[in-house]
Amino acid sequence: MQNLPCLKAGLALGLVVLLAACGHHVQTTSGSKYLAAYKTTGGDAGQSAATDAAIVAAAKVEPQLRFPARIGLARIGGDGLAPVPAAEAEAWKALAGRLGPGYGDFVPVSPLIAALATPVSATAPVHRDPFSQYRKSLAQVVREIRLGAARQHLDAVLIYETFGTSEETSNPLAVTKLALIGFFLPTEDVAAQGSAQAVLVDVRNGYSYGMASAVAEQPVRRITTSGNSYAVRQSAQEEARANATLALTGEVEAMLRDLRLALAEGRAAGSLR
């Protein structure tokens, strides 16, 4: 996994750059109403006609999610869609228990099923990274996730990714590194911090219902020898990312509760279908 802070992007340019370290945002606006506003906006006579077709297509989507729903969990790793680790899966399971059956089910999006549902041409690698591992563009990864979610008959998919950073400093025992014994003593202090971010997307039309981000409450601290510091740093970062996912579930819970209420209010008022 990448060693980037929460506000930086991951997987090429990242899933989405969030302006706050922790929080959530909900969207239930209508695409047709958004586009209608431009048709009536003053200005050049050809302003509306000159609107780029791709922008119109991107905006022309409507919220259609209804609860209870089948919500997919898609974790983005260094090379695209990745399995959800056991520690993170427990955090999502606990969230499902807190929300209850009224919100539906959380279903992990299987990388294998996504691969089977994606045409071969869509999975071709774009380029090689410095470590000679194939990496896909973010657009390809999201497309693969949606196709896999559709094959699993999911209504929406929560796409998330985690980040870990670590810092290594020498402690007072570092003076022993001048001698051979210093190689075997715990001379290094390691501190790792984790962050995570997510976006909830409609499987069928790609509508974005909300975003959430979080950081782990406390850094993971370890003491290690200089010779084993790399492995300890990686382990600490993995634990920090799991802690960040746990924090993220709290923001996702608040997002889903706000979303369900906003959708219900919009339909009751007749502004949403």
C-alpha positions in Angstrom: 0.0 0.0 0.0 1.1 3.5 -0.7 2.7 5.7 2.1 0.7 8.9 1.5 -1.1 11.1 4.0 -4.9 11.4 4.0 -5.1 14.6 2.0 -2.9 13.3 -0.8 -4.3 11.1 -3.5 -3.7 7.4 -3.8 -3.7 5.0 -6.8 -2.3 7.4 -9.4 -4.2 10.6 -8.5 -6.3 9.0 -5.8 -9.9 8.1 -5.3 -10.9 11.6 -4.3 -9.1 14.5 -2.6 -11.0 15.3 0.6 -10.6 18.7 2.1 -11.1 17.6 5.7 -9.1 14.9 7.5 -12.3 13.5 9.0 -15.9 13.9 8.0 -18.6 13.0 5.5 -20.8 14.6 2.8 -24.1 13.5 1.3 -25.4 14.2 -2.2 -29.0 13.8 -3.4 -29.3 16.6 -6.0 -31.0 16.0 -9.3 -29.1 15.9 -12.6 -32.0 17.1 -14.7 -32.5 20.1 -12.4 -28.8 20.9 -12.5 -28.8 20.9 -16.3 -32.1 22.8 -16.5 -30.5 25.7 -14.5 -27.9 26.1 -17.3 -30.6 26.3 -20.0 -32.1 29.3 -18.3 -28.9 31.0 -17.4 -28.2 34.3 -19.1 -25.1 35.0 -21.2 -24.1 34.2 -24.7 -26.8 32.8 -26.9 -24.8 29.8 -27.7 -23.7 29.1 -24.2 -26.0 26.2 -23.6 -25.4 24.6 -27.0 -21.7 24.8 -26.5 -21.8 22.8 -23.3 -19.4 19.9 -23.6 -21.3 16.7 -24.2 -19.2 14.7 -21.8 -20.1 17.2 -19.0 -23.8 16.9 -19.8 -23.5 13.1 -19.8 -21.7 13.2 -16.4 -24.3 15.4 -14.9 -27.4 13.6 -16.3 -27.8 11.1 -13.5 -30.4 10.9 -10.8 -30.3 9.4 -7.3 -32.2 6.1 -7.3 -31.0 4.2 -4.3 -33.6 2.8 -1.9 -33.0 1.2 1.5 -32.7 -1.6 2.4 -30.1 -2.1 -0.3 -27.3 -4.4 -1.2 -24.2 -2.3 -0.7 -20.9 -3.6 -2.0 -17.5 -3.1 -0.3 -14.7 -2.5 -2.7 -11.2 -1.9 -1.4 -8.6 -0.3 -3.7 -5.1 -1.5 -3.2 -1.8 -0.8 -5.0 -2.8 -2.7 -8.1 -6.6 -2.1 -8.2 -9.5 -3.9 -6.6 -8.2 -5.9 -3.6 -9.7 -8.4 -1.1 -10.8 -6.8 2.2 -8.4 -7.8 5.0 -9.8 -9.7 8.0 -9.3 -6.8 10.5 -11.1 -4.4 8.2 -13.9 -6.9 7.4 -14.6 -7.1 11.1 -15.0 -3.3 11.3 -17.5 -3.4 8.4 -19.4 -6.3 9.9 -19.7 -4.3 13.2 -21.1 -1.4 11.2 -23.7 -3.6 9.5 -24.8 -4.7 13.0 -25.1 -1.1 14.2 -27.2 0.0 11.2 -29.5 -3.0 11.3 -31.5 -4.7 8.5 -33.3 -1.5 7.5 -30.2 -0.4 5.6 -29.6 -3.8 3.9 -26.5 -5.9 3.5 -22.8 -5.2 3.0 -21.3 -7.5 0.4 -17.6 -7.5 -0.5 -17.0 -7.1 -4.2 -14.9 -10.1 -5.3 -11.8 -9.3 -7.4 -12.3 -12.7 -9.1 -15.9 -12.0 -10.0 -15.0 -8.5 -11.1 -12.3 -9.9 -13.4 -14.8 -12.4 -14.9 -17.3 -9.6 -15.5 -14.8 -7.2 -17.1 -13.9 -7.5 -20.8 -10.2 -8.4 -21.4 -9.5 -5.1 -23.2 -10.7 -3.1 -20.2 -8.2 -4.8 -17.9 -5.1 -4.2 -20.0 -2.3 -2.5 -18.0 -1.6 1.1 -18.7 2.1 1.2 -17.7 4.6 -0.2 -15.3 5.5 1.4 -12.0 9.1 1.7 -10.6 8.7 -1.8 -9.1 7.7 -3.4 -12.4 4.2 -4.1 -11.2 1.3 -3.4 -13.5 -1.0 -0.6 -12.4 -4.3 0.4 -13.9 -5.8 3.9 -14.2 -8.3 4.9 -11.6 -11.1 5.0 -14.2 -10.4 1.4 -15.2 -10.4 0.3 -11.6 -13.8 2.0 -10.9 -15.3 0.5 -14.1 -14.1 -3.0 -13.1 -15.6 -2.5 -9.6 -19.0 -1.4 -11.0 -19.0 -4.4 -13.4 -18.2 -6.8 -10.6 -20.8 -5.2 -8.4 -23.4 -5.5 -11.2 -22.5 -9.2 -11.6 -23.2 -9.6 -7.9 -26.5 -7.7 -8.2 -25.5 -4.9 -5.9 -27.4 -1.6 -5.8 -24.5 0.6 -4.7 -20.8 0.2 -3.9 -18.7 1.8 -1.2 -15.3 2.2 -2.8 -12.6 2.9 -0.2 -8.8 3.0 0.1 -6.4 3.3 3.0 -3.1 5.0 3.5 -0.2 4.5 5.9 2.7 6.7 6.9 5.5 5.9 9.3 8.4 7.8 10.9 11.5 6.3 12.3 13.7 8.0 14.9 16.6 6.9 16.9 16.2 6.5 20.7 18.9 6.9 23.4 20.1 3.3 22.7 21.3 4.5 19.3 24.7 5.3 20.7 25.3 1.6 20.7 25.2 1.5 17.0 28.8 2.6 17.0 29.5 -1.0 18.1 28.4 -4.3 16.7 26.0 -4.8 19.6 23.9 -1.8 18.5 22.7 -3.9 15.5 20.9 -6.2 17.9 19.4 -3.7 20.3 16.1 -1.8 19.9 17.6 1.5 18.9 14.7 2.7 16.7 11.3 4.2 17.6 8.6 3.8 14.9 5.4 5.7 14.8 2.8 5.0 12.1 -0.4 6.9 11.2 -3.3 5.7 9.1 -6.0 7.4 7.1 -8.8 6.2 4.9 -11.4 7.7 2.5 -14.5 6.4 0.7 -17.1 7.2 -1.9 -20.6 5.6 -2.2 -21.5 5.1 -5.9 -24.6 3.8 -7.7 -23.7 0.6 -9.5 -26.0 1.3 -12.5 -25.7 5.0 -13.3 -22.6 6.0 -11.3 -24.3 8.6 -9.1 -22.2 9.6 -6.2 -24.2 9.5 -3.0 -21.6 10.6 -0.6 -18.0 10.8 0.6 -16.3 10.1 3.9 -12.8 10.3 5.3 -11.1 9.5 8.6 -7.8 9.2 10.3 -6.8 6.7 13.0 -7.3 8.1 16.5 -3.8 7.2 17.8 -0.6 6.4 16.0 0.8 2.9 16.2 4.1 2.9 18.0 6.8 0.2 17.9 10.4 -0.2 19.0 12.8 -2.2 16.7 16.4 -2.9 15.9 17.9 -1.0 13.0 18.3 -4.2 11.0 14.6 -5.1 11.3 13.1 -1.6 11.0 11.7 -2.0 7.5 9.6 -5.0 8.4 8.4 -3.3 11.6 7.5 -0.1 9.8 5.4 -2.1 7.3 3.6 -4.0 10.1 2.9 -0.8 11.9 1.5 0.8 8.8 -0.8 -2.2 8.2 -2.1 -1.9 11.7 -2.5 1.9 11.3 -4.5 1.4 8.1 -6.8 -1.1 9.9 -7.4 1.5 12.7 -8.2 4.1 10.1 -10.7 1.8 8.5 -12.4 1.4 11.9 -12.6 5.2 12.2 -13.9 5.4 8.7 -16.8 3.1 9.5 -18.1 5.7 11.9 -18.1 8.4 9.3 -19.7 6.0 6.8 -22.4 5.2 9.3 -23.2 8.9 9.8 -23.2 9.3 6.0 -25.6 6.5 5.4 -28.0 7.7 8.1 -28.0 11.2 6.6 -28.4 9.8 3.1 -31.4 7.6 4.0 -33.1 10.6 5.7 -32.3 12.9 2.8 -33.6 10.5 0.2 -36.8 9.9 2.2 -37.4 13.6 2.6 -36.8 14.3 -1.1 -39.2 11.6 -2.2 -41.8 12.8 0.3 -41.5 16.3 -1.1 -41.8 15.1 -4.7 -38.3 16.4 -5.6 -36.9 12.9 -6.0 -38.3 9.8 -7.6 
